[in-house]
Amino acid sequence: MHKKVLVCLPLNDAHRAALEASVPEFEFRFNALDDVHAEDVLWADIVLGNAPVSMISKNKHIEWFQSNSAGPDAYLKPGVLPENCMVTNATGAYGLAISEWMLAMWLGIQKDMFLYRDRQNQRQWAPIDRPVRGITGARVLCVGMGDIGSNFARRAHMLGAEVVGVRRTVHPDTPCPDYCLRVVAQSQLDEELPEADLIALSLPGTPETNKLFNAERFARCKDGAILINVGRGTTVDSDALVEALRSGKIFGAGLDVTDPEPLPADHPLWGEPGAIITPHNSGKFSLPKTLDNIVDIFIHNLKRYAEGLPLDNQVNRTTRYAADQNGGHRLLSTL
């Protein structure tokens, strides 16, 4: 079996050598993400990396698209990829990088570090006259328990927090992880919100998660809760979040994603001292290990593809989740 593989990632020599050695009978072409050519996209049977949608939608014979992100939303829209094209994502690659970002954001907000940076920039020696918060004994609600959410839940537990997980659905025969007090279905979210000191969102952008956190849901939150969002900005109603921050209902918000995105310069969230915003870069390749992980995941699946075995990390085009399906499995960061 001879297949043509296009890789659109900023790889080093070791990455390229490992890919070419994984299935020697396949032919490879390598492009950087900012230097993808339409000819190469049309040439490929298999694509690794988020090539421009405008180019990839013209390839009618592509058999497998491996996204370099956990949420390949733009590629799941009707007409972008052929119906029989398999789609896999990078679940398992980002858990380390993004969960560490979440920890940094949580600690920074809890300990007023970002407010002190503001005062440092103004050359002010001015203590903040209020107690800081602790992690030990804090209740953490992880909404989304995929690779990223599970990684953060483990780290929060190791630091002494009490963790409750929230999944889209919970199967009765699935054991609760030892780093969680319990794992509940999303239908029970409202019952958990009043006890949560930290709400950590790592959800995909789907119709059922759109504005999941709106004014009504913020009203159910514990007074002074902290919100972190690393999933999709559409999960949070931005206007409702502004009001929750202004009222003090939400103490602080660490946002790597926003709605809209990029956040317009005149949006009121920029002016909220309790909101800390980064430009959707908690993942990407900011931590070099992430790129290593993506290459490892692709090699793992490339060998399975060559052997006619089911691919892991297959994305359901309706739910947009990677799950155990069609004989494949959802990978975790231990890969």
C-alpha contacts under 8 A as a table, 3 or more apart, distances in Angstrom:
res1	aa1	res2	aa2	distance
1	M	25	E	7.19
1	M	26	F	7.75
1	M	306	A	7.44
2	H	25	E	5.90
2	H	26	F	5.29
2	H	27	E	7.29
3	K	25	E	7.71
3	K	26	F	5.00
3	K	27	E	6.23
3	K	44	A	7.90
3	K	45	D	6.15
3	K	46	I	7.44
4	K	26	F	6.04
4	K	27	E	4.88
4	K	28	F	6.04
4	K	29	R	7.93
4	K	43	W	7.17
4	K	44	A	5.00
4	K	45	D	5.20
4	K	46	I	6.31
5	V	26	F	6.98
5	V	27	E	5.97
5	V	28	F	4.77
5	V	29	R	6.33
5	V	44	A	5.49
5	V	45	D	6.12
5	V	46	I	4.77
5	V	47	V	5.86
5	V	48	L	7.65
6	L	28	F	5.89
6	L	29	R	4.94
6	L	30	F	6.05
6	L	31	N	7.65
6	L	40	D	6.95
6	L	41	V	6.95
6	L	44	A	5.68
6	L	45	D	7.89
6	L	46	I	6.24
6	L	47	V	4.84
6	L	48	L	6.26
7	V	28	F	7.37
7	V	29	R	6.20
7	V	30	F	4.90
7	V	31	N	6.16
7	V	47	V	5.94
7	V	48	L	4.77
7	V	49	G	6.07
8	C	30	F	6.12
8	C	31	N	4.78
8	C	32	A	5.19
8	C	33	L	5.03
8	C	36	V	6.81
8	C	47	V	7.60
8	C	48	L	6.09
8	C	49	G	4.73
8	C	50	N	6.88
8	C	51	A	6.46
9	L	30	F	7.55
9	L	31	N	6.41
9	L	32	A	4.93
9	L	33	L	5.29
9	L	48	L	7.73
9	L	49	G	5.93
10	P	31	N	7.48
10	P	32	A	4.98
10	P	33	L	6.72
11	L	14	A	7.96
11	L	15	H	5.75
11	L	16	R	6.53
11	L	32	A	7.65
11	L	291	L	7.93
12	N	15	H	5.35
12	N	16	R	6.45
13	D	16	R	5.18
13	D	17	A	6.11
14	A	17	A	5.14
14	A	18	A	6.12
15	H	18	A	5.20
15	H	19	L	6.26
15	H	292	D	7.61
15	H	295	V	6.87
16	R	19	L	5.19
16	R	20	E	6.23
16	R	30	F	7.94
17	A	20	E	5.24
17	A	21	A	6.10
18	A	21	A	5.18
18	A	22	S	6.09
19	L	22	S	5.20
19	L	23	V	7.32
19	L	295	V	7.65
19	L	299	I	6.34
20	E	23	V	6.26
20	E	24	P	5.80
20	E	26	F	7.61
20	E	27	E	7.82
20	E	28	F	6.89
21	A	24	P	5.31
22	S	299	I	6.34
22	S	302	L	7.54
22	S	303	K	6.70
23	V	26	F	5.79
23	V	302	L	7.27
23	V	303	K	6.47
23	V	306	A	7.27
24	P	27	E	7.66
29	R	40	D	7.65
31	N	35	D	5.97
31	N	36	V	5.75
32	A	35	D	5.13
32	A	36	V	6.50
33	L	36	V	6.00
33	L	49	G	7.42
33	L	50	N	7.35
33	L	51	A	6.79
36	V	40	D	7.36
36	V	41	V	7.65
36	V	51	A	6.68
36	V	52	P	7.84
37	H	40	D	5.43
37	H	41	V	6.54
38	A	41	V	5.10
38	A	42	L	6.17
38	A	55	M	5.69
39	E	42	L	5.25
39	E	43	W	6.14
40	D	43	W	4.95
40	D	44	A	6.39
41	V	44	A	5.49
41	V	47	V	7.60
41	V	51	A	7.64
41	V	55	M	6.62
41	V	56	I	6.15
41	V	59	N	6.95
42	L	55	M	7.74
42	L	56	I	7.31
42	L	58	K	7.07
42	L	59	N	5.10
44	A	47	V	6.48
44	A	62	I	6.58
45	D	61	H	6.57
45	D	62	I	4.52
45	D	63	E	5.51
45	D	64	W	6.93
46	I	62	I	6.02
46	I	63	E	5.97
46	I	64	W	4.97
46	I	65	F	5.94
46	I	66	Q	7.78
47	V	51	A	7.96
47	V	62	I	7.81
47	V	64	W	6.61
47	V	65	F	5.04
47	V	66	Q	6.05
48	L	65	F	6.23
48	L	66	Q	4.67
48	L	67	S	6.06
48	L	68	N	6.87
48	L	298	F	7.59
49	G	65	F	8.00
49	G	66	Q	6.33
49	G	67	S	5.16
49	G	68	N	4.89
50	N	53	V	7.85
50	N	67	S	5.67
50	N	68	N	6.12
50	N	69	S	7.84
51	A	55	M	7.14
51	A	56	I	6.54
52	P	55	M	5.39
52	P	56	I	6.27
53	V	56	I	5.11
53	V	57	S	5.83
53	V	74	A	7.26
53	V	75	Y	6.75
53	V	80	V	6.91
54	S	57	S	5.66
54	S	58	K	7.15
55	M	58	K	5.63
55	M	59	N	7.32
56	I	59	N	5.39
56	I	80	V	7.03
56	I	81	L	7.32
57	S	60	K	7.31
57	S	79	G	6.93
57	S	80	V	4.40
57	S	81	L	5.78
58	K	80	V	7.90
59	N	62	I	5.92
59	N	81	L	7.70
60	K	81	L	7.34
60	K	82	P	6.10
61	H	82	P	7.43
62	I	65	F	7.42
62	I	81	L	7.66
62	I	82	P	7.28
62	I	85	C	6.30
63	E	84	N	7.07
63	E	85	C	4.58
63	E	86	M	6.24
64	W	85	C	5.20
64	W	86	M	4.59
64	W	87	V	5.92
64	W	88	T	7.75
65	F	85	C	7.04
65	F	86	M	6.20
65	F	87	V	4.96
65	F	88	T	6.40
66	Q	87	V	5.97
66	Q	88	T	4.85
66	Q	89	N	5.73
66	Q	90	A	7.60
66	Q	298	F	7.39
67	S	70	A	7.32
67	S	72	P	6.11
67	S	87	V	7.50
67	S	88	T	6.25
67	S	89	N	4.83
67	S	90	A	6.24
68	N	89	N	6.52
68	N	90	A	5.49
68	N	294	I	6.68
69	S	72	P	6.08
69	S	89	N	6.08
69	S	90	A	5.21
69	S	91	T	7.65
69	S	284	K	7.56
70	A	89	N	5.25
70	A	90	A	4.82
70	A	91	T	5.24
70	A	94	Y	7.79
71	G	89	N	6.95
71	G	204	P	6.37
71	G	205	G	7.87
71	G	320	R	7.44
72	P	75	Y	5.62
72	P	76	L	6.66
72	P	89	N	6.90
73	D	76	L	5.35
73	D	77	K	7.08
73	D	205	G	7.50
73	D	320	R	7.46
74	A	77	K	5.90
75	Y	80	V	5.81
75	Y	81	L	6.76
76	L	80	V	6.90
76	L	81	L	7.33
76	L	317	R	5.84
76	L	320	R	7.84
77	K	80	V	5.98
78	P	81	L	7.30
79	G	82	P	6.83
81	L	85	C	6.37
82	P	85	C	5.26
86	M	314	Q	7.11
87	V	314	Q	5.73
87	V	315	V	5.68
88	T	311	L	7.76
88	T	312	D	7.24
88	T	313	N	5.09
88	T	314	Q	4.33
88	T	315	V	5.43
88	T	322	A	7.59
89	N	313	N	5.75
89	N	314	Q	6.76
89	N	315	V	6.60
89	N	322	A	7.19
90	A	93	A	5.61
90	A	94	Y	7.52
90	A	294	I	6.21
90	A	297	I	7.24
90	A	313	N	7.28
91	T	94	Y	6.88
91	T	95	G	7.96
91	T	147	D	6.34
91	T	313	N	6.57
91	T	322	A	7.41
91	T	330	R	7.19
91	T	331	L	6.13
91	T	332	L	6.72
91	T	333	S	7.84
92	G	95	G	6.13
92	G	147	D	5.79
92	G	148	I	7.96
92	G	293	N	7.45
92	G	297	I	7.83
92	G	331	L	5.37
92	G	332	L	4.25
92	G	333	S	4.15
92	G	334	T	7.41
92	G	335	L	7.01
93	A	96	L	7.51
93	A	290	T	5.49
93	A	291	L	7.61
93	A	293	N	4.91
93	A	294	I	5.58
93	A	297	I	7.67
93	A	332	L	7.81
93	A	333	S	6.03
94	Y	97	A	5.48
94	Y	98	I	5.93
94	Y	147	D	7.60
94	Y	148	I	6.58
94	Y	283	G	6.02
94	Y	284	K	7.99
94	Y	290	T	5.97
94	Y	333	S	7.53
95	G	98	I	5.62
95	G	99	S	5.77
95	G	147	D	5.39
95	G	148	I	4.18
95	G	149	G	7.60
95	G	150	S	7.87
95	G	151	N	5.59
95	G	152	F	7.66
95	G	332	L	7.98
95	G	333	S	6.06
96	L	99	S	5.49
96	L	100	E	6.21
96	L	148	I	7.49
96	L	151	N	6.78
96	L	290	T	7.88
96	L	333	S	7.25
97	A	100	E	5.40
97	A	101	W	6.39
97	A	282	S	6.80
97	A	283	G	5.90
97	A	286	S	7.94
97	A	287	L	6.07
97	A	290	T	6.95
98	I	101	W	4.92
98	I	102	M	6.18
98	I	148	I	6.63
98	I	230	V	7.62
98	I	282	S	5.33
98	I	283	G	5.47
99	S	102	M	4.95
99	S	103	L	6.28
99	S	148	I	6.14
99	S	149	G	7.44
99	S	151	N	5.97
99	S	152	F	4.67
99	S	155	R	7.80
100	E	103	L	5.04
100	E	104	A	6.24
100	E	152	F	7.49
101	W	104	A	5.09
101	W	105	M	6.15
101	W	282	S	5.99
102	M	105	M	5.10
102	M	106	W	6.01
102	M	152	F	7.24
102	M	228	I	7.17
102	M	230	V	7.94
102	M	254	G	7.97
103	L	106	W	5.08
103	L	107	L	6.10
103	L	152	F	7.55
103	L	155	R	7.98
103	L	156	A	7.77
104	A	107	L	5.33
104	A	108	G	6.00
105	M	108	G	5.09
105	M	109	I	6.17
105	M	228	I	7.88
105	M	254	G	5.99
106	W	109	I	5.35
106	W	110	Q	6.04
106	W	226	I	7.96
106	W	228	I	7.63
106	W	254	G	7.37
107	L	110	Q	5.03
107	L	111	K	5.95
107	L	113	M	7.99
108	G	111	K	5.44
108	G	112	D	5.95
108	G	113	M	4.80
108	G	114	F	6.10
109	I	112	D	5.15
109	I	113	M	6.35
109	I	114	F	6.60
109	I	252	G	6.45
109	I	253	A	7.93
109	I	254	G	7.82
109	I	274	G	7.83
110	Q	113	M	7.81
110	Q	132	V	6.17
110	Q	133	R	5.27
110	Q	134	G	7.08
111	K	132	V	5.30
111	K	133	R	6.41
112	D	115	L	5.31
112	D	116	Y	6.35
112	D	132	V	7.10
113	M	116	Y	5.11
113	M	117	R	6.29
114	F	117	R	4.97
114	F	118	D	6.41
114	F	276	I	7.87
115	L	118	D	5.04
115	L	119	R	6.46
115	L	273	P	7.30
116	Y	119	R	4.94
116	Y	120	Q	6.00
117	R	120	Q	4.89
117	R	121	N	6.16
118	D	121	N	5.24
118	D	122	Q	6.58
119	R	122	Q	4.99
119	R	123	R	6.15
119	R	124	Q	5.12
119	R	125	W	7.31
119	R	126	A	7.25
120	Q	123	R	4.74
120	Q	124	Q	5.67
120	Q	125	W	7.43
121	N	124	Q	7.66
134	G	137	G	7.71
134	G	138	A	7.01
135	I	138	A	5.22
135	I	156	A	8.00
135	I	159	L	6.83
135	I	160	G	6.46
135	I	161	A	5.77
136	T	159	L	6.52
136	T	160	G	4.35
136	T	161	A	5.04
137	G	160	G	5.98
137	G	161	A	4.82
137	G	162	E	5.91
138	A	160	G	7.72
138	A	161	A	4.90
138	A	162	E	5.93
138	A	196	A	7.82
138	A	197	D	6.03
138	A	198	L	7.67
139	R	161	A	6.03
139	R	162	E	4.81
139	R	163	V	5.94
139	R	164	V	7.52
139	R	195	E	6.72
139	R	196	A	5.01
139	R	197	D	5.21
139	R	198	L	6.52
140	V	153	A	7.97
140	V	156	A	7.62
140	V	161	A	6.64
140	V	162	E	5.99
140	V	163	V	4.77
140	V	164	V	6.20
140	V	196	A	5.66
140	V	197	D	6.03
140	V	198	L	4.83
140	V	199	I	6.11
140	V	200	A	7.36
141	L	163	V	6.02
141	L	164	V	4.99
141	L	165	G	5.93
141	L	166	V	7.25
141	L	192	E	7.57
141	L	193	L	7.65
141	L	196	A	5.82
141	L	197	D	7.83
141	L	198	L	6.12
141	L	199	I	4.88
141	L	200	A	6.12
142	C	145	M	6.68
142	C	149	G	6.14
142	C	150	S	7.99
142	C	153	A	6.65
142	C	163	V	7.17
142	C	164	V	6.23
142	C	165	G	4.82
142	C	166	V	5.96
142	C	199	I	6.17
142	C	200	A	4.86
142	C	201	L	6.31
142	C	202	S	7.77
143	V	149	G	7.28
143	V	165	G	6.18
143	V	166	V	4.69
143	V	167	R	6.70
143	V	186	Q	7.89
143	V	199	I	7.10
143	V	200	A	5.91
143	V	201	L	4.96
143	V	202	S	6.38
143	V	203	L	7.07
144	G	149	G	5.54
144	G	165	G	7.18
144	G	166	V	5.70
144	G	167	R	5.47
144	G	168	R	7.44
144	G	201	L	6.24
144	G	202	S	5.14
144	G	203	L	5.31
145	M	148	I	7.06
145	M	149	G	4.44
145	M	150	S	5.00
145	M	165	G	6.35
145	M	166	V	6.46
145	M	167	R	5.84
145	M	202	S	7.59
146	G	149	G	5.32
146	G	150	S	5.76
146	G	202	S	7.87
147	D	150	S	5.30
147	D	151	N	6.06
147	D	331	L	7.87
147	D	332	L	5.62
147	D	333	S	6.69
148	I	151	N	5.20
148	I	152	F	6.28
148	I	202	S	6.73
149	G	152	F	5.20
149	G	153	A	6.05
149	G	200	A	7.72
149	G	201	L	7.62
149	G	202	S	5.89
150	S	153	A	4.93
150	S	154	R	6.19
151	N	154	R	5.26
151	N	155	R	6.44
152	F	155	R	5.13
152	F	156	A	6.06
153	A	156	A	5.14
153	A	157	H	6.10
153	A	163	V	6.39
153	A	165	G	7.75
153	A	179	Y	6.86
153	A	180	C	7.37
154	R	157	H	5.17
154	R	158	M	6.23
154	R	179	Y	5.67
155	R	158	M	5.06
155	R	159	L	6.39
156	A	159	L	5.21
156	A	160	G	6.64
156	A	161	A	5.49
156	A	162	E	7.75
156	A	163	V	7.25
157	H	160	G	5.19
157	H	161	A	4.90
157	H	162	E	6.21
157	H	163	V	6.36
157	H	179	Y	5.67
157	H	180	C	7.45
158	M	161	A	7.31
158	M	179	Y	7.94
162	E	180	C	7.04
162	E	181	L	6.66
163	V	179	Y	6.92
163	V	180	C	4.84
163	V	181	L	5.79
163	V	182	R	7.58
164	V	180	C	5.45
164	V	181	L	5.55
164	V	182	R	5.32
164	V	183	V	5.76
164	V	184	V	7.65
165	G	180	C	6.62
165	G	182	R	6.37
165	G	183	V	4.37
165	G	184	V	6.24
166	V	183	V	5.57
166	V	184	V	5.00
166	V	185	A	5.60
166	V	186	Q	5.68
166	V	189	L	7.03
167	R	170	V	6.30
167	R	183	V	7.04
167	R	184	V	6.27
167	R	185	A	5.06
167	R	186	Q	5.58
168	R	185	A	5.59
168	R	186	Q	5.00
168	R	187	S	7.86
169	T	184	V	7.72
169	T	185	A	4.83
169	T	186	Q	6.58
170	V	174	T	7.40
170	V	183	V	7.44
170	V	184	V	6.36
170	V	185	A	5.32
171	H	174	T	5.48
172	P	175	P	7.83
176	C	180	C	6.77
176	C	181	L	7.81
176	C	182	R	6.04
176	C	183	V	6.24
177	P	180	C	5.59
177	P	182	R	7.84
178	D	181	L	7.64
180	C	183	V	6.86
184	V	188	Q	6.36
184	V	189	L	7.66
185	A	188	Q	5.59
185	A	189	L	7.16
186	Q	189	L	5.13
187	S	190	D	7.61
188	Q	191	E	5.49
188	Q	192	E	6.92
189	L	192	E	5.41
189	L	193	L	6.43
190	D	193	L	5.39
190	D	194	P	7.69
190	D	217	R	7.34
190	D	220	R	6.90
191	E	194	P	7.00
192	E	195	E	5.91
192	E	196	A	6.72
193	L	196	A	5.32
193	L	199	I	8.00
193	L	220	R	6.19
193	L	221	C	4.91
193	L	222	K	6.53
194	P	220	R	5.95
194	P	221	C	4.80
194	P	222	K	4.43
195	E	221	C	7.60
195	E	222	K	6.00
196	A	199	I	6.40
196	A	221	C	7.19
196	A	222	K	6.23
196	A	225	A	6.72
197	D	222	K	6.85
197	D	224	G	7.46
197	D	225	A	4.73
197	D	226	I	6.21
198	L	225	A	5.67
198	L	226	I	4.73
198	L	227	L	5.93
198	L	228	I	7.61
199	I	225	A	7.34
199	I	226	I	6.19
199	I	227	L	4.88
199	I	228	I	6.22
200	A	227	L	6.10
200	A	228	I	4.81
200	A	229	N	6.08
200	A	230	V	7.96
201	L	227	L	7.74
201	L	228	I	6.02
201	L	229	N	4.67
201	L	230	V	6.15
201	L	231	G	6.13
202	S	229	N	6.28
202	S	230	V	5.23
202	S	231	G	4.02
202	S	232	R	7.43
203	L	209	T	7.31
203	L	230	V	7.75
203	L	231	G	4.62
203	L	232	R	6.41
203	L	235	T	7.40
204	P	209	T	7.35
204	P	231	G	5.67
204	P	232	R	5.83
204	P	320	R	7.12
204	P	321	Y	7.38
205	G	209	T	6.18
205	G	210	N	6.66
205	G	231	G	7.50
205	G	232	R	5.44
205	G	233	G	7.91
205	G	234	T	6.44
205	G	235	T	6.80
205	G	320	R	7.94
206	T	209	T	5.27
206	T	210	N	6.15
206	T	319	T	7.02
206	T	320	R	7.08
207	P	210	N	5.26
208	E	212	L	7.43
209	T	212	L	5.05
209	T	234	T	7.58
209	T	235	T	5.40
210	N	234	T	5.35
210	N	235	T	4.84
210	N	236	V	7.31
211	K	214	N	5.65
211	K	234	T	5.81
211	K	235	T	4.55
211	K	236	V	4.77
211	K	237	D	5.05
212	L	217	R	7.62
212	L	235	T	5.28
212	L	236	V	6.17
212	L	237	D	7.69
213	F	216	E	7.75
213	F	217	R	5.43
213	F	218	F	6.46
213	F	235	T	6.25
213	F	236	V	4.78
213	F	237	D	6.07
214	N	217	R	5.30
214	N	218	F	6.16
214	N	236	V	6.38
214	N	237	D	5.11
214	N	240	A	5.79
214	N	241	L	7.53
215	A	218	F	5.14
215	A	219	A	6.19
215	A	237	D	7.60
215	A	240	A	5.02
215	A	241	L	7.49
215	A	244	A	7.74
216	E	219	A	5.17
216	E	220	R	6.76
217	R	220	R	5.18
217	R	221	C	6.76
218	F	221	C	5.18
218	F	240	A	7.76
218	F	241	L	7.70
218	F	244	A	6.81
218	F	249	K	7.51
218	F	250	I	7.75
219	A	249	K	7.53
221	C	225	A	6.75
221	C	249	K	7.55
221	C	250	I	7.99
222	K	225	A	5.53
222	K	249	K	7.42
223	D	248	G	7.34
223	D	249	K	4.87
223	D	250	I	6.63
223	D	251	F	7.87
224	G	248	G	6.15
224	G	249	K	5.13
224	G	250	I	4.84
224	G	251	F	4.44
224	G	252	G	7.85
225	A	249	K	6.94
225	A	250	I	5.03
225	A	251	F	5.54
225	A	252	G	7.34
226	I	250	I	5.82
226	I	251	F	5.46
226	I	252	G	4.99
226	I	253	A	5.79
227	L	250	I	7.19
227	L	252	G	6.41
227	L	253	A	4.65
227	L	254	G	6.31
228	I	253	A	5.60
228	I	254	G	4.59
228	I	255	L	5.83
229	N	232	R	7.33
229	N	233	G	7.39
229	N	253	A	7.91
229	N	254	G	6.45
229	N	255	L	5.10
229	N	256	D	6.29
229	N	257	V	6.51
230	V	233	G	7.92
230	V	255	L	6.57
230	V	256	D	5.32
230	V	257	V	5.94
230	V	280	H	7.88
230	V	282	S	7.64
231	G	235	T	7.74
231	G	257	V	6.88
232	R	235	T	5.84
232	R	257	V	5.76
232	R	258	T	7.11
233	G	236	V	5.94
233	G	257	V	4.61
233	G	258	T	3.86
233	G	259	D	4.66
233	G	260	P	7.15
233	G	261	E	7.35
234	T	237	D	6.94
234	T	258	T	6.90
234	T	259	D	5.35
234	T	260	P	7.67
236	V	241	L	7.30
236	V	258	T	7.75
236	V	259	D	7.39
237	D	240	A	5.34
237	D	241	L	6.25
237	D	259	D	7.46
238	S	241	L	5.01
238	S	242	V	6.30
238	S	258	T	7.35
238	S	259	D	6.30
238	S	269	L	7.65
239	D	242	V	5.15
239	D	243	E	6.50
240	A	243	E	5.19
240	A	244	A	6.17
241	L	244	A	4.93
241	L	245	L	6.10
241	L	250	I	7.84
242	V	245	L	5.21
242	V	246	R	6.18
242	V	268	P	7.05
242	V	269	L	6.02
242	V	272	E	7.43
243	E	246	R	5.06
243	E	247	S	6.09
244	A	247	S	5.27
244	A	248	G	6.13
244	A	249	K	5.09
244	A	250	I	5.31
245	L	248	G	5.12
245	L	249	K	6.18
245	L	250	I	4.93
245	L	251	F	6.26
245	L	252	G	6.73
245	L	253	A	7.98
245	L	272	E	7.36
245	L	274	G	6.75
245	L	275	A	7.86
246	R	249	K	7.74
246	R	272	E	7.61
247	S	250	I	7.56
248	G	251	F	5.56
250	I	253	A	7.36
251	F	274	G	6.58
252	G	274	G	4.41
252	G	275	A	5.70
252	G	276	I	7.81
253	A	274	G	6.16
253	A	275	A	4.72
253	A	276	I	6.17
254	G	275	A	6.05
254	G	276	I	4.90
254	G	277	I	6.17
255	L	258	T	6.74
255	L	275	A	7.30
255	L	276	I	6.10
255	L	277	I	4.85
255	L	278	T	6.35
256	D	277	I	5.85
256	D	278	T	4.80
256	D	279	P	5.88
256	D	280	H	4.64
256	D	281	N	6.80
256	D	282	S	6.51
257	V	261	E	7.09
257	V	277	I	7.81
257	V	278	T	7.46
257	V	279	P	6.92
257	V	280	H	5.30
258	T	261	E	5.36
258	T	262	P	7.11
258	T	263	L	6.37
259	D	262	P	7.68
259	D	263	L	6.80
260	P	263	L	5.45
260	P	264	P	7.48
261	E	264	P	7.62
262	P	279	P	7.34
263	L	267	H	6.70
264	P	267	H	5.41
265	A	270	W	7.44
266	D	270	W	7.64
267	H	270	W	6.12
267	H	271	G	7.94
268	P	271	G	5.47
268	P	272	E	6.93
269	L	272	E	5.34
269	L	275	A	6.68
270	W	275	A	7.28
270	W	277	I	7.80
272	E	275	A	5.41
273	P	276	I	7.52
278	T	281	N	6.72
278	T	282	S	7.64
280	H	283	G	7.48
281	N	284	K	5.72
281	N	286	S	6.93
282	S	286	S	7.05
283	G	286	S	6.27
283	G	287	L	7.35
283	G	290	T	7.66
284	K	287	L	7.73
284	K	290	T	7.45
285	F	288	P	5.72
285	F	289	K	7.85
285	F	290	T	5.83
285	F	291	L	5.94
286	S	290	T	7.81
287	L	290	T	5.73
287	L	291	L	7.82
288	P	291	L	5.68
288	P	292	D	6.87
289	K	292	D	5.03
289	K	293	N	6.22
290	T	293	N	5.02
290	T	294	I	6.34
291	L	294	I	5.08
291	L	295	V	6.32
292	D	295	V	5.28
292	D	296	D	6.21
293	N	296	D	4.99
293	N	297	I	6.13
293	N	335	L	7.82
294	I	297	I	5.11
294	I	298	F	6.20
295	V	298	F	5.13
295	V	299	I	6.13
296	D	299	I	5.16
296	D	300	H	6.07
296	D	335	L	7.76
297	I	300	H	5.06
297	I	301	N	6.32
297	I	335	L	7.42
298	F	301	N	5.14
298	F	302	L	5.78
299	I	302	L	4.85
299	I	303	K	6.18
300	H	303	K	5.67
300	H	304	R	6.64
301	N	304	R	4.92
301	N	305	Y	6.00
301	N	311	L	5.66
301	N	312	D	6.55
302	L	305	Y	4.98
302	L	306	A	6.21
303	K	306	A	5.14
303	K	307	E	6.28
304	R	307	E	5.08
304	R	308	G	6.14
304	R	309	L	4.86
304	R	310	P	6.68
304	R	311	L	6.39
305	Y	308	G	5.10
305	Y	309	L	5.75
305	Y	310	P	7.07
305	Y	311	L	6.62
306	A	309	L	7.63
310	P	326	N	6.73
310	P	327	G	5.37
310	P	328	G	5.12
311	L	314	Q	6.48
311	L	327	G	7.52
311	L	328	G	5.15
311	L	329	H	7.59
312	D	324	D	7.72
312	D	328	G	4.37
312	D	329	H	4.66
312	D	330	R	5.87
312	D	331	L	6.77
313	N	322	A	5.28
313	N	323	A	6.56
313	N	324	D	7.67
313	N	328	G	6.91
313	N	329	H	5.91
313	N	330	R	4.71
313	N	331	L	6.13
314	Q	322	A	5.43
314	Q	323	A	6.67
314	Q	324	D	7.75
314	Q	325	Q	7.03
314	Q	328	G	6.92
314	Q	329	H	7.53
314	Q	330	R	7.46
315	V	320	R	5.85
315	V	321	Y	5.52
315	V	322	A	4.34
315	V	323	A	6.86
316	N	319	T	5.58
316	N	320	R	5.10
316	N	321	Y	5.69
316	N	322	A	6.26
316	N	323	A	7.47
317	R	320	R	5.17
317	R	321	Y	7.84
322	A	330	R	5.95
323	A	328	G	7.97
323	A	329	H	6.12
323	A	330	R	5.07
324	D	327	G	6.94
324	D	328	G	5.50
324	D	329	H	4.13
324	D	330	R	5.60
325	Q	328	G	5.34
325	Q	329	H	6.50
331	L	335	L	6.94
332	L	335	L	6.13
